[in-house]
Amino acid sequence: MRKSWKITKHMQWTDRIRQVKIILVVAAVVIAAASLFVSHQLVSDLKQEERTKMDLWAKAMKYINEVVDEKGLSLALEFIQSNTTIPVIVTDASGQVLDSRNIKDTVGVENYAQQMRLSGDTIPIDLGEGDYLLVCYDESTLLKRLTQYPYWQLGIVMIFVVVAIFALLSSKRAEQNKVWVGLSKETAHQLGTPISSLMAWTEMLKETYPKDELIPEMEHDVKRLERIAERFSKIGSIPEPVDASMNTVLDHVIDYMDKRTSQKVSISGHYPSHDVIVKMNASLFEWVIENLCKNAVDAMEGQPGKIDLWLLEEGDTVAVEVVDTGKGIKKKNIRNVFRPGFTTKKRGWGLGLSLAKRIVEEYHRGHIFVKQSEVGRGTTFRIELKRKAY
C-alpha cells in the first residue's frame, strides 16, 4: 500500500507539472498577444500624430514661400524649428535636396531621401505653375524603438517561461529521485525479514532432508532474493565501480533466466572469446539485463521465441544488445517505455525500465535505448558503456 501511495503521489506530481507548464505557455501567449495589440495601437496613434505634424510642417514651409508677413514668417519658422525628433528632407521637383533636419549622416542624405520617397512618406507642396517641393520624412527614433519594444518584451516573456519550466523540471527530477530512493530502500527493508526467515527455514530443511535435490535450488533462490534486496538498498547511493567481465555478467543472466523460463523460450549469448572488461557495478548491471530479458519473455506471451544477448566492442564503447522475437512495441509507445509508471502489462508498476535507465545512465554514465522494434517481429534494446567512463 505504501508503494502504491508513493507512486500515486508521483503521478499526481507529474500531472501537476504538466498542468503548470500548460498554464505558463498559455499565460505567455496571452501576455505576448496583449502586448503586441497594445503596442500596435500605440504605434498606429504615434504614426498618425507624426503624419499630422508633418502636414502642418509642410503647410508652414508653403506659408514661408507665399507670405511676406514678418510676424507670420516668424511663427512659421519657429514651428519648423520646433521639430527636433522627426527626420525631414526637403527636395525640389527634380529630387535635389534643398534642406534637411534631424539627419545624422548628411553624406548619404540623397539616398535617404530616395528611401523615404519609395516608402511613400512624402508630402508635396504646390508652388504653382507645375512647380513643387517634396517633404520627405521618416519615423522618429522613439517610434522606431516603440515598434521593436513588443518583440523584445516577447523575448523576455519566452525566456521567463523557459526558465520557469526548467525550474519545474528540476524540481520534478528531484522529487522523482526521492520517490526512487524511498521505494528502493522501503523494498529492501520489507524484503529483509522474510529473507532471513527463509534462510533459517532452508537450513532446517537441509538438516531434515540432507539428500533432497530441490533444497539447494531453494537455497540458491533465497540467496538471489538477498542479492536483490542488496541491490535495492544501494539505490540512492553512488555504487563503487570496479573492473568486471561483461561476459561473466551475461553468463550469470543466461544461467539464471534459463532455469526459470519456459522451455519454449531459448536464451543465447553471443560475445568475444576473450573477457570484455568494463568498470561497473556488476550486481546492478546484471539486474538491468535480467529486467530486459524478463520483459522479453513477457513479450512472447507464452508463445515460442528466442532471446539473444550480443556483446559488441566498438572502439572505446562496449555495447550490449538484447534482441527478442516478441510482440514488439508500437511506435507511439517507444518514447514512453522508460517513463515511470508506463506499462502495457495488466500487472506491474511500470518501473522496471525506468529503474534500468537510471542504473545505466546515472550510475554507469552509459546510454540505453530502443534500437529497433517492429510489431509482431520483436524488439532490440541497446546499452552502450564507455570503457573509461569513470
N, C-alpha and C positions, 0 to 999 in steps of 0.2 A: 504493500500500500504506500509505503514511504517513497519507493522508487517511482511509482505511478504519479504520486503527488508532485515530485520534483520535475518529472518530465512534463506534466501538465503545466506547471508554472513556467517552465522553459518555453513551451509552445505559446503560452499566453504572452510572454515577454516578446517572442518573435513577432507575433501578430501586432502587438503594441508598437514595436519598432517600425513595422511596415506601415501602420496607420499614421504614425508621426511623420514618416518620410513623405507619404502622400499629402498630408496636410501642409508640410513645408513647401513642397513643389507647387501645390495649388496656391498657397499664400504668395509665393514668389511670382507666379504668373499673374495673379490679381494685382499685386503691387506694381509689377512692370507695366501691365496694361493701363492701370490708372495713371501711372507716371507719364507714360507715353501720350495718353489722351490729354492730360492737363498741360503738359509741355507743348504739345501740338497746338492747343488752343491759344496758349500764351504766345507762342512764336507767330501764329497767324495774326494775332492782335498787334504785336510789335511790328510785323511786316507792314500791316495796313497803316499803322501810325507813321512809320518811316516813309511810306509812299506819300502820305498826306503832307508830311514835312517837305518832301522833295517837290511836290506840286506847288506848295507855297514858295519854296526856294526858287523854282523856275519862274513863277509869276514875279518875284522880286527882281530877278535878272531881266525880265522883259520890261518891267517898270523902269529900271535904270536906263535901258536903251531907248525908251519912248518919252519919258517925262524929264523936263528940265526944271524941277522944283527942288530947291536946295533942302527943304525940310523933309519932303518925301524921299528924296535921294538918300538923305542921311539915315532915315528909318530903314530903307531897303538894304542899304549897305550893312547896317547894324544887324539886320535879320540874317543876311547872307553870312556874316562873320560869326553868328551865334552857332552855326553848325560846326561842332568840334568832334563829332563821332562818326558821321556817315561819309564814306569815301565818295567824292564827286569829281567828275571830269567834264568840262565843257568843250565841245568841238563845234567847228563850223560845218557847213553842208558837205564839204569835201573830206571831212574826217580829221582836219588839222586841229590839234589840241590848242585851245586858247587859254584855258585856266584849269587848275586842279586844287583840290583841298583834301586834307587828311590822307594824303598818299605818301607813304614812307619811301617807296622806291620810285623816284622820279625818272630814273633812266628808262624803265620799262613801262612808262605811263601810256604810250600809244597802244601797246599790246593789251594793257589792262583795259583801256577804253574799248578796244575791239571785243574783248571778252564780255564786257558789260552790254555792248550792243547785241551780241549773239544771244545773251541770256534774256534780252527783252526789257532790262531795267533801264529804260530811257524815257525822257520827257522832251518833246520838241517845243521850241519857242519860235513862233512865226514872226518874222521880221518884215513881212510884206514883200511883194514883187518876187515871190518864189524863193526868197532867201530865208534861212532859218538857222537857229542854233540847236544843238542837241545836248541835253543834260543827261549824262550817264552816271549812274550811282550803283553802289554795291551795299550789301548788308553791313551793318556796324559790327565791330568786334564783339560787343555784348550780345548781339543777336546770334552771331555765329557760335559763340560759346554756349548760349542757351539751347541752340539746336542740337549740339553734341551732348548736352548735360544728361538727357534721359538715357542715352546709351551707356554713359559712364555709370549712372545710377543702376541700370540693369546689370552691368558687370559686377558691381558691388553686391547687389542682391544675390546674384548667382554664386559669388564667392562665399557669401554668408551661408547659403543653402548647402553648398559643398562641404564647408567646414562643419556645419551642424550635423549633416548626415554622417560625416567621418567620425565625429564625436559619438554619435549614437551607435555606429557600428563598432567602435572601440569598446563602448560600454557593453554592447551586446556580447562581444567576444569575451570580455572579462567575466560577464555573467555566465556565459556558456562554459568557460573554464571552471568556474566554481561548481557548476552543475556536474561536470565530468568528474572532478576530483571528489565531490561529495558522493556521487553514485558509486564510484570505484571503491572508495575506502569503506563505504557502507556495505557494499557487496562482499569485500574481503572480510570485514568484521562478521557479517552474518554467516559466511561460509566456515569461519574458524571453528565454531563449536561443533557442528555436525561432522566436520572432517576429523576433529580429534576423537569423537565418538566412534566413527567408522574405523579409524586406525586401531583403536582399542579392541573393537569387535573383531577386526581382521586377525589381530594377534591371538585372540581367544580361539577363533576358528582354526588357526594354524596348529594350535596345541591340541585341539579336539580332533581335527581331521588332518593329520600331517601329510597324508598321501593324496588329498583331493587336488586335482589338476586345475580346478577353477579358482581356488583361493589365491594363487599367485597373480592371476589376471585381475581379480578384485583388488588385490594389494596395489597392483600397477595403476589401476584406475583411481584409487584413493590418493596415491602419490601425485597422480595427474591433477586431481582436484586441488591438492595442496599447492601445486605449481601455479594453477590458475588463480587461486586466491592471492598468491605472492605477486603475480602479475598485476592484479587489480590494486594491490596495496602500493605499488610503485607509481601508479598514475598520479600526477601532480608533483612528483619529484623528478629531477633530471637523472635518468639512468646513466651509469658509467659505461661508455662504450669500450669494448675490447676487441682485439683481433679474433675473429671466429670464421670457421669454414662454412660458407653458404651451402656447400654440398651436404655437409652433415645436417644442417638445419632442414633442408628439403628431404633428406632421408628420414629424419625423425617424423616429419609431417606425413610422408607416404606410409611409413610403418604404422603410425597411429591411425590414420584415416582408413587404411586398407582393412584393418581388423574391425572397424566399426561402421563400415559402409556396405550396402547391399552388393552382392556378387555381380549384380547387373552393371555396376559402375566400376570401371578399371582406372587406376591411378598410376601414371608412369612419370619417371623423371628423365630428363634429357640434359646432361651437362658435361663439361670437360672432364677428362680423366684425372687431371690434377686438381688440387684443392684451390678453390677461389676464395681468397681471404679478404674479408671486409670488416671494418670497425663497426660493431653494432652490439646491441643488447640481444643476444641470441634468443632468450626466453620470450621477449616481447615480439620480436620479429617472427618467430615461429608461430606465435598466436595469430599474427596477421595472415600468414599463408594458410593456416588452418581455417580461419574465418572465410577466406576466399574459396577454399575447397568445399567447405560446408555449404556455402551459398550455391556453388556449382552443383553439388549433389541435390540440393533442394530444387534447382532449376531443371533437373532431369524429370522431376515429378513421377518417380517410380519407374520410368522407362530406362531401357539400356542406354548407356552412354560412356563417355570417356573424358578423363581429365589429364591433361599433360602439363607438367611443370618444366619450363625451359629456363636454363641458366645461361645467360649470354654475357660475353665480355666484349665491350665496345670502347676500346681506348681506356680512358680514365673512368668509365662508367661500367657498373655491373648491373645488369637488368635481369629481373625475374618475371616471366610471363606465365600466367595461369590461364590455360585455354580449355574451355569446356564445350560440350556438344548439347548444351541445354536449350531451353526455350528462347534464350536471348532477351535483350532489353529493348523496349520501344524507344525510338529516337527522342521522343518528348520527355522520357524519364532519365535519359543518360546524364543530363546535367544535374539531376536531383539525387542520384544514388548515394552520394556522400553526405547529403544533408541529414542532420539529426532528426529522427522521427519518421523519415520516409521509408516506406516498405510496401511491397506488393504482396506480401505474405498475409495469410489470415491470422497467423500468430507471430508474435515477436514485437520488439520495441522499435526496430529500425535504427539501432545504434551501432551495430557491428561494423559496417563500412565507414561510418563516421569516426569511430574509435581507431580503426585501422589507418585511416588517413592521418589522424593526429599522431599516431605512433611513427608512421613513416616520415611525415613532413616536419613535425616539431621535434621528435626525439632522434631521428636519423638524418634530418636535413635532406630527405630524398623527395621523390615525386611519385604519386600513384594516380592512375587514371584508367579510363576505359579506352583501350586501344582500338577495339573493334567489336561490334555486336550486330547481329542480324537475327531478327525474329524467326524462330524455327530452326536456326542453324547453330547458334551458340555465341559465346562471349569470350573476349580476351582482355584480362586485366594485366596491366604492366606496371611494375615497380622499378624505379631507377635510383640507384645509390652511387655516390661518388666514393671511390676507394679511400680518398683522403678528405672526407667530409669534416673530420674533427681536427 
